[in-house]
Amino acid sequence: MAQSLVIVESPAKAKTIEKFLGKGYKVLASYGHVRALPSKQGSVDTENDFKPNYQILPESSKHIAALKKEVAKSSELILATDLDREGEAIAWHLLEALGLDENASNPVVKRVTFNEITQSAITEAMAAPRTISRTMVDAQQARSILDYLVGFNLSPFLWKKIRYGLSAGRVQSVALRLICEREDDIEAFEAREYWSIEAILANAQKTTFSAKLHAHNGKKLDKFALPDQQQTDTILSELEQALFVVDKLEQKERKRNPAPPFTTSTLQQEASRKLGFSARKTMSVAQKLYEGITVGDGTHGLITYMRTDSVALSETATSEARLLIQQQYGAEYALAKPRLFRNKSKNAQEAHEAVRPTSLMRTPATLKPFLNSDQFRLYDLIWKRTLASQMAQAIFDATTVDIGAGTDYSFRATGQIIRFPGFMTLYIEGTDQPEEDQQEGLLPPLSVGEQLHREQLLPQQHFTQPPPRFTEASLVKSLEEYGIGRPSTYASIMNTLVTRKYVRLEKRTFFPEDTGRVVTRLLTEHFSQYVDYDFTAALEEELDAISRGEKTWIPAIRQFWEPFIELLKIKEKEVSKADVTTEKTDKICPECGKELVIKLGRAGRFLACSGFPDCRHTEPLSGQAEESEEPVFSDEKCDKCGSQMLIKSGRFGKFLACSAYPECKNIQPLEKPKSLGIACPTCGDGEMMEKKSRYGKIFYSCNRYPKCKYALWNPPTSEPCPKCAWPLTEIKTTKRFGTVQRCPQPECGWEKVITPPEKKAAAPKATAKKTTAKKAPAKKKTTTKAPAKKPVSTKKTEE
């Protein structure tokens, strides 16, 4: 019996789909891309209409050979790769690699796509096959060729002008520019002082509330109306004898709508804010949920396709949401008709649905036994966001009270009461900025003309803050707002910036490295058009036009290429390496008297004598000359050769090194790991040790590392978990929750309070006229992340 061969990208997806299709179908995986442009010069023939010289990837050769054998036995070939441009291109590359004609009759070639891996979606797709969209393939080809032309021409330029091994990318370089320019803004920022006055007032029932100075002589005061303490003290003295009377009382009803369902971009942002996931991890976990997981009633794709710009939901999803909301929350929480959302991002492709559960009836609680911790948390986030998007508005009673203070001044107090929580019962969208007094308190009953008792007048000194550095979430948001790149590639772009050491990521915040800043300065000064935000966004619009058949790809690439290569040739001659990597200073070399200059080395920027190589004097950029420390002998002997051990300093702190170096190269940590006498719960053979990370942070791990990689940041105890019987528990102390003993298994959730958190001290009663000035922002600290498994690649093209 002739079979139908179905080809998808991943083996996990293949297994799920084969169960749905049943007999007569065989489903195999291509394991991602099968052909690509080789990473070498000449892969695109710029003299022959940019003809690409594709080659089968070395790791794909065995997969292509296996697919050819199955094709020979099949009467029908169904290409079921993903429904985006990249999936369309993979389908076309598969035909080329297999040597098949789409119009041939043996086998018959069909193209199908589906937004979710469910029985109904697969059946519907199989009933409506189509041909490969050449316009989508052309758009993806154009993207690959543009990225190749930029990377393989601009990167060698960086090698010559800065140093070997650097890279530039069409979107990568623009993302780096965003990070570096934000750092420039932070360094150039000058804090500005301003003051505010808060009054603590009480009504006749002695219920207190706070109000802030709002107006003077009927004119609203702006942020900088009180620029210093002297002016603030003057107003305080005028308010000493003032009577506080309620002048105006206004109550309004306010309504708030829920956030739309997830797109790729908003999913990455919210998973970063609420779960601490990197964009790469988010896409990896989402891929698993999409491809299919075995649950109680079989294997199912649990979410729809996770690479989407759409905020639309199908009628099936909204009907399911309405029914579930009525069942779980009541009819007042459900909508009479579905809520529709509009996409605000540039270049949005709304060909399919938002990211949502394939069935909202599969609640997180019912799936928890079948998912690991990361899968459960991400599914829970997607499920709540989807359901909340179809819930009723939240309704508030907002109150504004204007309070006269004497004849000249007016204070204002605001408060709100949630009359109906609506969607907020289930889900509230996170923000990139820390919450600063966003919660408005409740106000006591007040009436116009009522005289209030002044309890305190509290002056407060403030300083304006510099713009915040980009986090993964805020960088994704900015890239999407500018229309730069595609959300499905943001994870790989950010990963490239970190692996190239252009930036470092600390506490999910990007800090540009010296090399990244030098690269950005070179590109913005000499190739400003090609790292311009609007230019890059316009290029994305051209690619979209190609995919819609409105433009052809060869003229679009030629329009980019010809001015680009001409400019590159000019800059090859104009720009010297010294211009890029050397900056003049007004400092003098202490050894030879020549001028010191700032140079860029592999470890960053430093001061060096301009008389090099005759004078080899160098200093750290801080200007403090490096002092060579005298070797300090420790009390320990080398366990390899018996020589005395020295205490030395390295880039990660002090360590022990053998004094017989270079004959003996033994090194050891200065502080040896301490045994805790607790068996490792994972391998059972090792024991837990207290260790110090390379950045000096204490952690606890198995002494059989790297064979066993179990590790904790919190001190463990030998007491097992009373709930799940995990062999150990841990002690965690925070200001907010105090000291608790808890189970380290996230899915368990057991914990016991040992020491409750300290209560905040009550506000002082006396009127404070002076406050301590805020300190300048603290220096950034380097932290380490807990040991984690390497994330699974999503196999999407890196821009």
BELTA-V331571 format. One record per residue. N is the residue number from 0. RES is the residue in one letter. SS is DSSP state (~ for helix, > for strand, _ for the rest). Layout:
BEGIN
n->N res->RES ss->SS
n->N res->RES ss->SS
END
This chain:
BEGIN
n->0 res->M ss->_
n->1 res->A ss->_
n->2 res->Q ss->>
n->3 res->S ss->>
n->4 res->L ss->>
n->5 res->V ss->>
n->6 res->I ss->>
n->7 res->V ss->>
n->8 res->E ss->_
n->9 res->S ss->_
n->10 res->P ss->~
n->11 res->A ss->~
n->12 res->K ss->~
n->13 res->A ss->~
n->14 res->K ss->~
n->15 res->T ss->~
n->16 res->I ss->~
n->17 res->E ss->~
n->18 res->K ss->~
n->19 res->F ss->~
n->20 res->L ss->~
n->21 res->G ss->_
n->22 res->K ss->_
n->23 res->G ss->_
n->24 res->Y ss->>
n->25 res->K ss->>
n->26 res->V ss->>
n->27 res->L ss->>
n->28 res->A ss->>
n->29 res->S ss->_
n->30 res->Y ss->_
n->31 res->G ss->_
n->32 res->H ss->_
n->33 res->V ss->_
n->34 res->R ss->>
n->35 res->A ss->>
n->36 res->L ss->>
n->37 res->P ss->_
n->38 res->S ss->_
n->39 res->K ss->_
n->40 res->Q ss->_
n->41 res->G ss->_
n->42 res->S ss->_
n->43 res->V ss->>
n->44 res->D ss->>
n->45 res->T ss->_
n->46 res->E ss->_
n->47 res->N ss->_
n->48 res->D ss->_
n->49 res->F ss->_
n->50 res->K ss->>
n->51 res->P ss->>
n->52 res->N ss->_
n->53 res->Y ss->>
n->54 res->Q ss->>
n->55 res->I ss->>
n->56 res->L ss->_
n->57 res->P ss->~
n->58 res->E ss->~
n->59 res->S ss->~
n->60 res->S ss->~
n->61 res->K ss->~
n->62 res->H ss->~
n->63 res->I ss->~
n->64 res->A ss->~
n->65 res->A ss->~
n->66 res->L ss->~
n->67 res->K ss->~
n->68 res->K ss->~
n->69 res->E ss->~
n->70 res->V ss->~
n->71 res->A ss->~
n->72 res->K ss->_
n->73 res->S ss->>
n->74 res->S ss->>
n->75 res->E ss->>
n->76 res->L ss->>
n->77 res->I ss->>
n->78 res->L ss->>
n->79 res->A ss->_
n->80 res->T ss->_
n->81 res->D ss->_
n->82 res->L ss->_
n->83 res->D ss->_
n->84 res->R ss->~
n->85 res->E ss->~
n->86 res->G ss->~
n->87 res->E ss->~
n->88 res->A ss->~
n->89 res->I ss->~
n->90 res->A ss->~
n->91 res->W ss->~
n->92 res->H ss->~
n->93 res->L ss->~
n->94 res->L ss->~
n->95 res->E ss->~
n->96 res->A ss->~
n->97 res->L ss->~
n->98 res->G ss->_
n->99 res->L ss->_
n->100 res->D ss->_
n->101 res->E ss->_
n->102 res->N ss->_
n->103 res->A ss->_
n->104 res->S ss->>
n->105 res->N ss->_
n->106 res->P ss->_
n->107 res->V ss->>
n->108 res->V ss->>
n->109 res->K ss->>
n->110 res->R ss->>
n->111 res->V ss->_
n->112 res->T ss->_
n->113 res->F ss->_
n->114 res->N ss->_
n->115 res->E ss->_
n->116 res->I ss->_
n->117 res->T ss->_
n->118 res->Q ss->~
n->119 res->S ss->~
n->120 res->A ss->~
n->121 res->I ss->~
n->122 res->T ss->~
n->123 res->E ss->~
n->124 res->A ss->~
n->125 res->M ss->~
n->126 res->A ss->_
n->127 res->A ss->_
n->128 res->P ss->_
n->129 res->R ss->>
n->130 res->T ss->_
n->131 res->I ss->_
n->132 res->S ss->_
n->133 res->R ss->~
n->134 res->T ss->~
n->135 res->M ss->~
n->136 res->V ss->~
n->137 res->D ss->~
n->138 res->A ss->~
n->139 res->Q ss->~
n->140 res->Q ss->~
n->141 res->A ss->~
n->142 res->R ss->~
n->143 res->S ss->~
n->144 res->I ss->~
n->145 res->L ss->~
n->146 res->D ss->~
n->147 res->Y ss->~
n->148 res->L ss->~
n->149 res->V ss->~
n->150 res->G ss->~
n->151 res->F ss->~
n->152 res->N ss->~
n->153 res->L ss->~
n->154 res->S ss->~
n->155 res->P ss->~
n->156 res->F ss->~
n->157 res->L ss->~
n->158 res->W ss->~
n->159 res->K ss->~
n->160 res->K ss->~
n->161 res->I ss->_
n->162 res->R ss->_
n->163 res->Y ss->_
n->164 res->G ss->_
n->165 res->L ss->_
n->166 res->S ss->_
n->167 res->A ss->_
n->168 res->G ss->_
n->169 res->R ss->_
n->170 res->V ss->_
n->171 res->Q ss->~
n->172 res->S ss->~
n->173 res->V ss->~
n->174 res->A ss->~
n->175 res->L ss->~
n->176 res->R ss->~
n->177 res->L ss->~
n->178 res->I ss->~
n->179 res->C ss->~
n->180 res->E ss->~
n->181 res->R ss->~
n->182 res->E ss->~
n->183 res->D ss->~
n->184 res->D ss->~
n->185 res->I ss->~
n->186 res->E ss->~
n->187 res->A ss->~
n->188 res->F ss->_
n->189 res->E ss->_
n->190 res->A ss->_
n->191 res->R ss->_
n->192 res->E ss->>
n->193 res->Y ss->>
n->194 res->W ss->>
n->195 res->S ss->>
n->196 res->I ss->>
n->197 res->E ss->>
n->198 res->A ss->>
n->199 res->I ss->>
n->200 res->L ss->>
n->201 res->A ss->>
n->202 res->N ss->_
n->203 res->A ss->_
n->204 res->Q ss->_
n->205 res->K ss->_
n->206 res->T ss->_
n->207 res->T ss->>
n->208 res->F ss->>
n->209 res->S ss->>
n->210 res->A ss->>
n->211 res->K ss->>
n->212 res->L ss->>
n->213 res->H ss->>
n->214 res->A ss->>
n->215 res->H ss->>
n->216 res->N ss->_
n->217 res->G ss->_
n->218 res->K ss->>
n->219 res->K ss->>
n->220 res->L ss->_
n->221 res->D ss->_
n->222 res->K ss->_
n->223 res->F ss->_
n->224 res->A ss->_
n->225 res->L ss->_
n->226 res->P ss->_
n->227 res->D ss->_
n->228 res->Q ss->~
n->229 res->Q ss->~
n->230 res->Q ss->~
n->231 res->T ss->~
n->232 res->D ss->~
n->233 res->T ss->~
n->234 res->I ss->~
n->235 res->L ss->~
n->236 res->S ss->~
n->237 res->E ss->~
n->238 res->L ss->~
n->239 res->E ss->_
n->240 res->Q ss->_
n->241 res->A ss->_
n->242 res->L ss->_
n->243 res->F ss->>
n->244 res->V ss->>
n->245 res->V ss->>
n->246 res->D ss->>
n->247 res->K ss->>
n->248 res->L ss->>
n->249 res->E ss->>
n->250 res->Q ss->>
n->251 res->K ss->>
n->252 res->E ss->>
n->253 res->R ss->>
n->254 res->K ss->>
n->255 res->R ss->>
n->256 res->N ss->_
n->257 res->P ss->_
n->258 res->A ss->_
n->259 res->P ss->_
n->260 res->P ss->_
n->261 res->F ss->>
n->262 res->T ss->_
n->263 res->T ss->~
n->264 res->S ss->~
n->265 res->T ss->~
n->266 res->L ss->~
n->267 res->Q ss->~
n->268 res->Q ss->~
n->269 res->E ss->~
n->270 res->A ss->~
n->271 res->S ss->~
n->272 res->R ss->~
n->273 res->K ss->~
n->274 res->L ss->~
n->275 res->G ss->_
n->276 res->F ss->_
n->277 res->S ss->_
n->278 res->A ss->~
n->279 res->R ss->~
n->280 res->K ss->~
n->281 res->T ss->~
n->282 res->M ss->~
n->283 res->S ss->~
n->284 res->V ss->~
n->285 res->A ss->~
n->286 res->Q ss->~
n->287 res->K ss->~
n->288 res->L ss->~
n->289 res->Y ss->~
n->290 res->E ss->~
n->291 res->G ss->_
n->292 res->I ss->>
n->293 res->T ss->>
n->294 res->V ss->>
n->295 res->G ss->_
n->296 res->D ss->_
n->297 res->G ss->>
n->298 res->T ss->>
n->299 res->H ss->>
n->300 res->G ss->_
n->301 res->L ss->_
n->302 res->I ss->>
n->303 res->T ss->_
n->304 res->Y ss->_
n->305 res->M ss->_
n->306 res->R ss->_
n->307 res->T ss->_
n->308 res->D ss->_
n->309 res->S ss->_
n->310 res->V ss->_
n->311 res->A ss->_
n->312 res->L ss->_
n->313 res->S ss->_
n->314 res->E ss->~
n->315 res->T ss->~
n->316 res->A ss->~
n->317 res->T ss->~
n->318 res->S ss->~
n->319 res->E ss->~
n->320 res->A ss->~
n->321 res->R ss->~
n->322 res->L ss->~
n->323 res->L ss->~
n->324 res->I ss->~
n->325 res->Q ss->~
n->326 res->Q ss->~
n->327 res->Q ss->~
n->328 res->Y ss->_
n->329 res->G ss->_
n->330 res->A ss->~
n->331 res->E ss->~
n->332 res->Y ss->~
n->333 res->A ss->>
n->334 res->L ss->_
n->335 res->A ss->_
n->336 res->K ss->_
n->337 res->P ss->_
n->338 res->R ss->_
n->339 res->L ss->_
n->340 res->F ss->_
n->341 res->R ss->_
n->342 res->N ss->_
n->343 res->K ss->_
n->344 res->S ss->_
n->345 res->K ss->_
n->346 res->N ss->_
n->347 res->A ss->_
n->348 res->Q ss->_
n->349 res->E ss->_
n->350 res->A ss->_
n->351 res->H ss->_
n->352 res->E ss->_
n->353 res->A ss->_
n->354 res->V ss->>
n->355 res->R ss->_
n->356 res->P ss->>
n->357 res->T ss->_
n->358 res->S ss->_
n->359 res->L ss->_
n->360 res->M ss->_
n->361 res->R ss->_
n->362 res->T ss->_
n->363 res->P ss->~
n->364 res->A ss->~
n->365 res->T ss->~
n->366 res->L ss->~
n->367 res->K ss->~
n->368 res->P ss->~
n->369 res->F ss->~
n->370 res->L ss->_
n->371 res->N ss->_
n->372 res->S ss->~
n->373 res->D ss->~
n->374 res->Q ss->~
n->375 res->F ss->~
n->376 res->R ss->~
n->377 res->L ss->~
n->378 res->Y ss->~
n->379 res->D ss->~
n->380 res->L ss->~
n->381 res->I ss->~
n->382 res->W ss->~
n->383 res->K ss->~
n->384 res->R ss->~
n->385 res->T ss->~
n->386 res->L ss->~
n->387 res->A ss->~
n->388 res->S ss->_
n->389 res->Q ss->_
n->390 res->M ss->>
n->391 res->A ss->_
n->392 res->Q ss->_
n->393 res->A ss->>
n->394 res->I ss->>
n->395 res->F ss->>
n->396 res->D ss->>
n->397 res->A ss->>
n->398 res->T ss->>
n->399 res->T ss->>
n->400 res->V ss->>
n->401 res->D ss->>
n->402 res->I ss->>
n->403 res->G ss->>
n->404 res->A ss->>
n->405 res->G ss->_
n->406 res->T ss->_
n->407 res->D ss->_
n->408 res->Y ss->>
n->409 res->S ss->>
n->410 res->F ss->>
n->411 res->R ss->>
n->412 res->A ss->>
n->413 res->T ss->>
n->414 res->G ss->>
n->415 res->Q ss->>
n->416 res->I ss->>
n->417 res->I ss->>
n->418 res->R ss->>
n->419 res->F ss->>
n->420 res->P ss->_
n->421 res->G ss->~
n->422 res->F ss->~
n->423 res->M ss->~
n->424 res->T ss->~
n->425 res->L ss->_
n->426 res->Y ss->_
n->427 res->I ss->_
n->428 res->E ss->_
n->429 res->G ss->_
n->430 res->T ss->_
n->431 res->D ss->_
n->432 res->Q ss->_
n->433 res->P ss->_
n->434 res->E ss->_
n->435 res->E ss->_
n->436 res->D ss->_
n->437 res->Q ss->_
n->438 res->Q ss->_
n->439 res->E ss->_
n->440 res->G ss->_
n->441 res->L ss->_
n->442 res->L ss->_
n->443 res->P ss->_
n->444 res->P ss->_
n->445 res->L ss->_
n->446 res->S ss->_
n->447 res->V ss->_
n->448 res->G ss->_
n->449 res->E ss->_
n->450 res->Q ss->>
n->451 res->L ss->>
n->452 res->H ss->>
n->453 res->R ss->>
n->454 res->E ss->>
n->455 res->Q ss->>
n->456 res->L ss->>
n->457 res->L ss->>
n->458 res->P ss->>
n->459 res->Q ss->>
n->460 res->Q ss->>
n->461 res->H ss->>
n->462 res->F ss->>
n->463 res->T ss->_
n->464 res->Q ss->_
n->465 res->P ss->_
n->466 res->P ss->_
n->467 res->P ss->_
n->468 res->R ss->_
n->469 res->F ss->_
n->470 res->T ss->>
n->471 res->E ss->~
n->472 res->A ss->~
n->473 res->S ss->~
n->474 res->L ss->~
n->475 res->V ss->~
n->476 res->K ss->~
n->477 res->S ss->~
n->478 res->L ss->~
n->479 res->E ss->~
n->480 res->E ss->~
n->481 res->Y ss->~
n->482 res->G ss->_
n->483 res->I ss->_
n->484 res->G ss->_
n->485 res->R ss->_
n->486 res->P ss->~
n->487 res->S ss->~
n->488 res->T ss->~
n->489 res->Y ss->~
n->490 res->A ss->~
n->491 res->S ss->~
n->492 res->I ss->~
n->493 res->M ss->~
n->494 res->N ss->~
n->495 res->T ss->~
n->496 res->L ss->~
n->497 res->V ss->~
n->498 res->T ss->~
n->499 res->R ss->_
n->500 res->K ss->_
n->501 res->Y ss->_
n->502 res->V ss->>
n->503 res->R ss->>
n->504 res->L ss->>
n->505 res->E ss->>
n->506 res->K ss->_
n->507 res->R ss->_
n->508 res->T ss->>
n->509 res->F ss->>
n->510 res->F ss->>
n->511 res->P ss->>
n->512 res->E ss->_
n->513 res->D ss->~
n->514 res->T ss->~
n->515 res->G ss->~
n->516 res->R ss->~
n->517 res->V ss->~
n->518 res->V ss->~
n->519 res->T ss->~
n->520 res->R ss->~
n->521 res->L ss->~
n->522 res->L ss->~
n->523 res->T ss->~
n->524 res->E ss->~
n->525 res->H ss->~
n->526 res->F ss->_
n->527 res->S ss->~
n->528 res->Q ss->~
n->529 res->Y ss->~
n->530 res->V ss->~
n->531 res->D ss->_
n->532 res->Y ss->~
n->533 res->D ss->~
n->534 res->F ss->~
n->535 res->T ss->~
n->536 res->A ss->~
n->537 res->A ss->~
n->538 res->L ss->~
n->539 res->E ss->~
n->540 res->E ss->~
n->541 res->E ss->~
n->542 res->L ss->~
n->543 res->D ss->~
n->544 res->A ss->~
n->545 res->I ss->~
n->546 res->S ss->~
n->547 res->R ss->_
n->548 res->G ss->_
n->549 res->E ss->_
n->550 res->K ss->_
n->551 res->T ss->_
n->552 res->W ss->~
n->553 res->I ss->~
n->554 res->P ss->~
n->555 res->A ss->~
n->556 res->I ss->~
n->557 res->R ss->~
n->558 res->Q ss->~
n->559 res->F ss->~
n->560 res->W ss->~
n->561 res->E ss->~
n->562 res->P ss->~
n->563 res->F ss->~
n->564 res->I ss->~
n->565 res->E ss->~
n->566 res->L ss->~
n->567 res->L ss->~
n->568 res->K ss->~
n->569 res->I ss->~
n->570 res->K ss->~
n->571 res->E ss->~
n->572 res->K ss->~
n->573 res->E ss->~
n->574 res->V ss->_
n->575 res->S ss->_
n->576 res->K ss->~
n->577 res->A ss->~
n->578 res->D ss->~
n->579 res->V ss->~
n->580 res->T ss->~
n->581 res->T ss->>
n->582 res->E ss->>
n->583 res->K ss->>
n->584 res->T ss->>
n->585 res->D ss->>
n->586 res->K ss->>
n->587 res->I ss->>
n->588 res->C ss->_
n->589 res->P ss->_
n->590 res->E ss->_
n->591 res->C ss->_
n->592 res->G ss->_
n->593 res->K ss->_
n->594 res->E ss->>
n->595 res->L ss->>
n->596 res->V ss->>
n->597 res->I ss->>
n->598 res->K ss->>
n->599 res->L ss->>
n->600 res->G ss->>
n->601 res->R ss->_
n->602 res->A ss->_
n->603 res->G ss->>
n->604 res->R ss->>
n->605 res->F ss->>
n->606 res->L ss->>
n->607 res->A ss->>
n->608 res->C ss->>
n->609 res->S ss->_
n->610 res->G ss->_
n->611 res->F ss->_
n->612 res->P ss->_
n->613 res->D ss->_
n->614 res->C ss->_
n->615 res->R ss->_
n->616 res->H ss->_
n->617 res->T ss->>
n->618 res->E ss->>
n->619 res->P ss->_
n->620 res->L ss->_
n->621 res->S ss->_
n->622 res->G ss->_
n->623 res->Q ss->_
n->624 res->A ss->_
n->625 res->E ss->_
n->626 res->E ss->_
n->627 res->S ss->_
n->628 res->E ss->_
n->629 res->E ss->_
n->630 res->P ss->_
n->631 res->V ss->>
n->632 res->F ss->>
n->633 res->S ss->>
n->634 res->D ss->>
n->635 res->E ss->>
n->636 res->K ss->>
n->637 res->C ss->_
n->638 res->D ss->_
n->639 res->K ss->_
n->640 res->C ss->_
n->641 res->G ss->_
n->642 res->S ss->_
n->643 res->Q ss->>
n->644 res->M ss->>
n->645 res->L ss->>
n->646 res->I ss->>
n->647 res->K ss->>
n->648 res->S ss->>
n->649 res->G ss->>
n->650 res->R ss->_
n->651 res->F ss->_
n->652 res->G ss->>
n->653 res->K ss->>
n->654 res->F ss->>
n->655 res->L ss->>
n->656 res->A ss->>
n->657 res->C ss->>
n->658 res->S ss->_
n->659 res->A ss->_
n->660 res->Y ss->_
n->661 res->P ss->_
n->662 res->E ss->_
n->663 res->C ss->_
n->664 res->K ss->_
n->665 res->N ss->_
n->666 res->I ss->>
n->667 res->Q ss->>
n->668 res->P ss->>
n->669 res->L ss->_
n->670 res->E ss->_
n->671 res->K ss->_
n->672 res->P ss->_
n->673 res->K ss->>
n->674 res->S ss->>
n->675 res->L ss->>
n->676 res->G ss->>
n->677 res->I ss->>
n->678 res->A ss->>
n->679 res->C ss->_
n->680 res->P ss->_
n->681 res->T ss->_
n->682 res->C ss->_
n->683 res->G ss->_
n->684 res->D ss->_
n->685 res->G ss->_
n->686 res->E ss->>
n->687 res->M ss->>
n->688 res->M ss->>
n->689 res->E ss->>
n->690 res->K ss->>
n->691 res->K ss->>
n->692 res->S ss->_
n->693 res->R ss->_
n->694 res->Y ss->_
n->695 res->G ss->_
n->696 res->K ss->_
n->697 res->I ss->>
n->698 res->F ss->>
n->699 res->Y ss->>
n->700 res->S ss->>
n->701 res->C ss->>
n->702 res->N ss->_
n->703 res->R ss->_
n->704 res->Y ss->_
n->705 res->P ss->_
n->706 res->K ss->_
n->707 res->C ss->_
n->708 res->K ss->_
n->709 res->Y ss->_
n->710 res->A ss->>
n->711 res->L ss->>
n->712 res->W ss->_
n->713 res->N ss->_
n->714 res->P ss->>
n->715 res->P ss->>
n->716 res->T ss->>
n->717 res->S ss->_
n->718 res->E ss->_
n->719 res->P ss->_
n->720 res->C ss->_
n->721 res->P ss->_
n->722 res->K ss->_
n->723 res->C ss->_
n->724 res->A ss->_
n->725 res->W ss->_
n->726 res->P ss->_
n->727 res->L ss->_
n->728 res->T ss->>
n->729 res->E ss->>
n->730 res->I ss->>
n->731 res->K ss->>
n->732 res->T ss->>
n->733 res->T ss->>
n->734 res->K ss->_
n->735 res->R ss->_
n->736 res->F ss->_
n->737 res->G ss->>
n->738 res->T ss->>
n->739 res->V ss->>
n->740 res->Q ss->>
n->741 res->R ss->>
n->742 res->C ss->_
n->743 res->P ss->_
n->744 res->Q ss->_
n->745 res->P ss->_
n->746 res->E ss->_
n->747 res->C ss->_
n->748 res->G ss->_
n->749 res->W ss->_
n->750 res->E ss->>
n->751 res->K ss->>
n->752 res->V ss->>
n->753 res->I ss->>
n->754 res->T ss->>
n->755 res->P ss->_
n->756 res->P ss->_
n->757 res->E ss->_
n->758 res->K ss->_
n->759 res->K ss->_
n->760 res->A ss->_
n->761 res->A ss->_
n->762 res->A ss->_
n->763 res->P ss->_
n->764 res->K ss->_
n->765 res->A ss->_
n->766 res->T ss->_
n->767 res->A ss->>
n->768 res->K ss->_
n->769 res->K ss->_
n->770 res->T ss->_
n->771 res->T ss->_
n->772 res->A ss->_
n->773 res->K ss->_
n->774 res->K ss->_
n->775 res->A ss->_
n->776 res->P ss->_
n->777 res->A ss->_
n->778 res->K ss->_
n->779 res->K ss->_
n->780 res->K ss->_
n->781 res->T ss->_
n->782 res->T ss->_
n->783 res->T ss->_
n->784 res->K ss->_
n->785 res->A ss->_
n->786 res->P ss->_
n->787 res->A ss->_
n->788 res->K ss->_
n->789 res->K ss->_
n->790 res->P ss->_
n->791 res->V ss->_
n->792 res->S ss->_
n->793 res->T ss->_
n->794 res->K ss->_
n->795 res->K ss->_
n->796 res->T ss->_
n->797 res->E ss->_
n->798 res->E ss->_
END
